[in-house]
Amino acid sequence: MQYWTPNKNIFDFEYANNITLEECQKRQIDVHFGWELIKVAKDNNGEKYGVFKNVDTGKIIEKEFNQLVAHPPAKPH
């Protein structure tokens, strides 16, 4: 399992962020900070992949996946 986010942390509250990162490490969940999902597509063989952009460097990468749960950016009303 992997967690990708364009943010520099999971939570703004440092204690909650640290506890969550510890749990991710225990459960072998790879956490990738600073990557924004910009596109989801399929290749010629029907394999799905996400296109990610590094928010600091602008580098673009493609990452294959079987299942994806994406949450669009949201702000409070």
Secondary structure, DSSP 8 states (H G I E B T S, - for coil): -EEEESSS-S-SSHHHHHHHHHHHHHTT-EEEESEEEEEEEE-TTS-EEEEEEETTT--EEEEE-S-----------
